[in-house]
């Protein structure tokens, strides 16, 4: 896969996120941020993708991501989101939530604002990890292993709203459904919808995987259809949910051989979805309409392994390709984008035709021309 650039960074990478590009911009993303974990000193780092513009004589790209700036981060980086072009919000294993500012004129990072004890255990006073954040500037929603949900507002010291005992188990991740609604996933296989127009501290809806209470580690909402949500679980299962329907997932897909750490719909092309896992794999799931017309192929010795799943195995219903019983979509294409899976792929992000991901092998990778 000649269009992949790799960089050894000497730190286990827990999170990787593209800096957003303006809606009007046609150029591909050029800058991304990473966060580290399980290191003596953890960092937030800002990278430029490197020179992908030129080809070597044998047709390969050269250039690798290069570091623009970094800053020390207290604790493991548990989650990370760009608030805007200049500010990055991080969730820490110490329970804190921090905003860093990237100064693009002189390529430095500075601490902009910090909520130190956003997550904590009441009895012991000990800190609890902040496990997930979702930003909708100026608001920042946070969840933690203390089962607490916070709503912070930029430049305000105190939380705008806190639900102290939102969950009796660990909350692992959060996504926003609508302006006033968020959805959380927890360590006993439940999804809960929270409507902040309501004064109470109870979820407006609860969904769950039946049978064993397998922890859910990640969640993402379809960018155009807020009722469609994807989750990844500890046993590697990918689930597609329709929050307008009853409490069960619409689809259960056997995905990875170990924990599924992140799931992301492509933000502008949501028939494409990406998952990464402890098993060292990163999968590209494609339910776009033209899949069934494509020639099936299987690279056994190459970097990509593509398989097709009959859509009948996916038990789907209604409108979106992810919920559709449309007989023309009788196949789903799945491509593994990692050639020799070894250590965990902890995080990925996709924007335009570009993918970035980070691993426990202390490396970051940028892939261009995703859809080529």
C-alpha positions in Angstrom: 0.0 0.0 0.0 2.3 2.7 -1.3 0.1 5.5 -0.1 0.6 4.8 3.6 3.2 6.9 5.5 4.3 5.5 8.9 6.1 7.2 11.7 7.7 5.6 14.8 6.9 8.0 17.7 8.4 6.2 20.8 5.0 6.5 22.6 2.0 4.3 22.7 -0.7 6.2 20.8 -4.1 6.2 22.4 -5.9 8.8 20.2 -5.5 10.3 16.7 -7.7 13.0 15.3 -7.7 15.1 12.2 -7.9 18.9 12.6 -11.2 19.9 11.0 -11.0 21.6 7.6 -13.5 24.3 6.7 -16.5 23.2 4.8 -15.4 25.3 1.8 -11.9 23.8 1.7 -11.4 21.3 -1.1 -7.9 20.3 -0.1 -7.3 17.2 2.0 -6.6 17.5 5.7 -3.0 18.3 6.5 -2.8 18.4 10.3 -3.7 15.9 13.0 -3.3 15.5 16.7 -2.3 12.4 18.7 -2.5 11.6 22.4 -0.5 8.9 24.2 -1.0 6.5 27.1 0.9 4.1 29.3 4.1 6.2 29.0 6.2 7.7 31.8 5.3 11.1 30.4 2.2 11.4 28.2 1.8 14.0 25.5 -0.5 15.7 23.1 1.2 16.1 19.8 0.4 18.0 16.6 1.6 16.6 13.3 1.8 17.6 9.7 1.1 14.8 7.2 4.4 15.3 5.4 5.0 15.6 1.7 2.7 13.3 -0.2 2.9 15.4 -3.3 5.8 13.7 -5.0 6.4 10.2 -6.2 9.6 8.3 -6.2 10.7 6.7 -9.5 9.0 3.4 -8.6 5.7 5.1 -7.9 5.8 5.2 -4.1 5.1 8.2 -1.9 7.8 9.5 0.3 7.6 11.7 3.3 6.3 10.9 6.7 4.3 12.7 9.3 6.5 15.3 11.0 6.0 16.8 14.5 4.9 20.4 14.7 4.7 20.7 18.5 3.8 18.8 21.6 2.9 19.4 25.2 2.9 17.2 28.4 -0.4 15.7 29.3 -1.2 14.7 32.9 -2.3 11.1 32.8 -3.3 8.8 29.9 -5.2 10.5 27.1 -8.5 8.6 27.2 -10.3 10.6 24.5 -9.6 13.7 22.4 -11.7 16.0 20.2 -11.0 19.2 18.3 -13.3 21.9 19.6 -12.4 24.0 16.5 -9.4 24.7 14.3 -7.2 25.8 17.2 -8.5 24.1 20.3 -8.3 20.5 21.4 -10.2 18.9 24.3 -8.7 15.9 26.1 -10.0 13.4 28.6 -7.5 12.1 31.2 -7.2 9.0 33.3 -6.7 11.4 36.2 -10.3 12.5 35.8 -9.5 15.9 34.4 -10.8 17.6 31.2 -8.4 20.0 29.5 -8.5 22.4 26.5 -5.2 23.0 24.7 -4.7 25.7 22.2 -2.6 25.2 19.1 -0.8 28.4 18.1 -0.3 28.0 14.4 1.8 31.1 13.9 4.7 29.8 16.0 3.7 26.1 16.2 3.3 25.8 20.0 0.7 24.2 22.3 -0.5 25.9 25.5 -2.9 24.9 28.2 -6.1 27.0 27.7 -8.5 25.7 30.4 -8.7 22.7 32.8 -11.5 21.2 34.8 -9.3 19.2 37.3 -11.7 16.9 39.1 -14.4 16.4 36.4 -14.6 12.7 37.4 -14.0 11.2 40.8 -15.2 8.7 43.3 -17.2 10.2 46.2 -16.3 8.0 49.1 -12.5 7.8 48.6 -12.2 11.1 46.9 -10.0 9.3 44.5 -9.9 10.3 40.8 -11.9 8.3 38.2 -10.9 8.2 34.6 -12.7 10.6 32.2 -13.4 8.0 29.5 -15.2 10.0 26.8 -15.9 13.5 25.5 -18.0 15.0 22.7 -17.8 18.6 21.7 -20.4 20.9 20.3 -18.8 24.3 20.9 -19.1 25.9 23.3 -20.4 22.8 25.1 -18.3 19.8 26.1 -20.1 16.6 27.3 -17.9 14.2 29.4 -18.5 10.7 30.8 -16.3 8.7 33.1 -15.8 5.4 35.0 -17.5 7.0 38.0 -20.8 6.9 36.0 -21.0 10.7 36.0 -22.0 12.9 33.0 -20.9 16.5 32.9 -21.8 19.4 30.6 -19.0 22.0 30.6 -19.0 25.3 28.7 -15.8 26.9 27.4 -14.6 29.8 29.6 -16.9 28.8 32.5 -15.3 27.3 35.6 -18.2 25.3 36.9 -20.1 22.5 35.1 -23.3 23.8 33.4 -25.0 20.5 34.4 -23.9 17.3 36.1 -25.7 14.0 36.5 -23.8 12.4 39.4 -25.2 8.9 39.3 -26.1 8.7 35.7 -24.9 5.1 35.6 -24.0 2.5 38.2 -21.4 1.0 35.9 -18.5 2.6 33.9 -19.5 4.9 31.1 -17.1 4.2 28.2 -18.1 6.6 25.4 -20.5 9.3 24.4 -21.9 10.7 21.2 -24.3 13.5 20.4 -27.6 12.6 18.8 -29.1 16.1 18.6 -28.3 19.5 20.2 -29.9 18.6 23.5 -29.5 14.8 23.3 -26.5 12.6 24.0 -26.1 8.8 23.9 -23.8 6.9 26.3 -22.5 3.3 26.2 -21.5 1.4 29.4 -19.6 -1.6 30.7 -22.7 -3.8 30.9 -23.8 -3.5 27.2 -26.3 -0.7 27.5 -26.9 2.4 25.4 -28.7 5.2 27.1 -30.2 8.4 25.6 -30.1 11.6 27.7 -32.3 14.5 26.9 -31.0 17.7 28.5 -34.3 19.5 28.0 -35.6 17.3 30.8 -34.8 18.3 34.4 -34.6 14.8 35.7 -31.5 12.6 36.0 -33.0 9.6 34.2 -32.3 8.5 30.7 -35.1 9.0 28.2 -34.3 5.6 26.5 -32.3 2.5 27.3 -31.2 -0.1 24.8 -29.1 -3.2 25.5 -27.5 -6.3 24.0 -29.4 -9.4 25.1 -27.7 -12.3 26.8 -24.3 -11.7 28.4 -23.6 -8.1 29.4 -20.7 -7.5 27.2 -19.1 -4.1 27.7 -19.5 -1.6 24.9 -16.3 0.5 24.3 -17.2 2.9 21.6 -20.1 4.6 19.8 -20.6 6.8 16.7 -23.6 8.4 15.2 -24.4 8.4 11.5 -23.6 12.0 10.3 -26.8 12.5 8.3 -29.3 10.2 10.1 -29.2 10.8 13.8 -31.2 7.8 14.6 -28.5 5.4 13.3 -25.7 4.5 15.8 -22.8 2.1 15.6 -21.2 0.5 18.7 -18.2 -1.7 19.3 -17.9 -4.2 22.1 -15.3 -6.0 24.2 -15.8 -9.2 22.2 -15.1 -7.4 18.9 -18.7 -7.2 17.8 -20.0 -4.3 15.7 -23.6 -3.4 16.3 -25.9 -1.1 14.3 -28.8 0.5 16.2 -31.9 2.4 15.2 -32.8 4.5 18.2 -36.4 4.9 16.8 -36.9 1.2 17.1 -37.1 -1.1 20.1 -34.3 -1.9 22.5 -32.4 -4.3 20.3 -29.6 -3.7 17.7 -30.8 -3.9 14.0 -27.5 -5.7 13.1 -24.9 -7.7 14.9 -21.8 -8.2 12.9 -18.9 -10.4 13.9 -16.0 -8.0 13.4 -12.8 -8.3 15.4 -11.1 -11.0 17.5 -10.6 -8.8 20.5 -11.9 -5.5 21.9 -13.3 -3.1 19.3 -11.8 0.2 20.5 -13.2 2.8 18.0 -15.9 3.0 15.3 -16.3 5.9 13.0 -18.8 6.6 10.2 -17.1 8.5 7.4 -18.3 12.1 8.0 -19.2 12.9 4.4 -19.6 9.4 3.0 -21.4 7.4 5.7 -21.9 4.3 3.6 -18.3 3.7 4.7 -17.5 2.9 8.3 -14.2 2.1 10.0 -13.3 0.0 13.1 -10.1 -0.7 14.9 -9.2 -3.2 17.5 -6.9 -4.8 20.1 -6.4 -7.5 17.5 -4.2 -5.2 15.5 -6.7 -4.8 12.6 -8.4 -1.8 11.1 -11.4 -2.6 9.0 -13.1 -0.6 6.3 -16.8 -1.5 6.0 -18.5 -0.5 2.7 -22.3 -0.7 2.1 -22.4 1.7 -0.8 -24.8 0.8 -3.6 -22.1 -0.2 -6.2 -20.5 -2.8 -4.0 -22.4 -5.7 -5.6 -21.2 -4.7 -9.1 -17.6 -4.7 -8.1 -15.3 -7.6 -8.8 -14.7 -9.7 -5.7 -11.0 -10.0 -4.8 -8.9 -11.4 -2.1 -5.3 -10.3 -1.6 -3.8 -13.1 0.4 -0.2 -12.0 0.3 -0.9 -8.3 0.0 -1.9 -5.7 2.5 -5.7 -5.7 1.9 -8.0 -8.6 2.6 -11.4 -8.1 1.2 -14.4 -10.3 1.9 -18.1 -10.0 1.1 -20.9 -10.6 3.5 -24.4 -11.4 2.2 -26.7 -8.7 3.5 -29.1 -11.4 4.6 -26.6 -12.0 7.4 -27.1 -8.4 8.4 -30.8 -8.5 9.1 -31.6 -4.9 8.2 -34.6 -2.7 7.7 -35.6 0.9 6.6 -34.0 3.7 4.6 -30.3 3.9 5.2 -27.9 1.5 3.5 -27.0 0.4 7.0 -30.6 -0.5 7.7 -31.7 -1.5 4.2 -33.3 -4.7 2.9 -32.9 -3.4 -0.7 -32.1 -6.5 -2.7 -29.5 -4.7 -4.8 -27.4 -4.3 -1.7 -26.9 -8.0 -1.1 -23.3 -7.6 -0.3 -21.1 -5.8 2.1 -17.4 -5.3 1.4 -14.9 -5.4 4.3 -11.3 -4.6 3.8 -8.5 -4.9 6.4 -6.3 -1.9 6.0 -3.4 -3.2 8.2 -1.0 -5.7 6.5 0.6 -7.5 9.4 -1.6 -7.0 12.5 0.4 -7.2 15.7 -0.3 -4.8 18.6 -3.5 -3.0 19.2 -4.8 -0.3 16.8 -6.2 2.0 19.5 -7.6 4.9 17.5 -8.5 6.1 14.0 -9.9 9.1 12.3 -11.1 9.6 8.8 -11.7 12.8 6.8 -12.1 13.3 3.1 -10.0 10.6 1.5 -7.5 10.4 4.4 -7.2 8.0 7.3 -4.9 8.4 10.3 -4.4 5.7 13.0 -2.3 5.1 16.1 -1.1 1.9 17.7 0.5 0.3 20.8 3.5 -0.4 18.5 4.3 3.3 19.1 3.6 4.2 15.6 1.2 6.5 13.6 0.1 5.9 10.1 -1.5 8.1 7.5 -3.2 6.6 4.5 -4.3 8.8 1.5 -6.6 7.9 -1.4 -8.8 5.7 0.8 -11.3 5.3 -2.1 -8.8 4.9 -4.9 
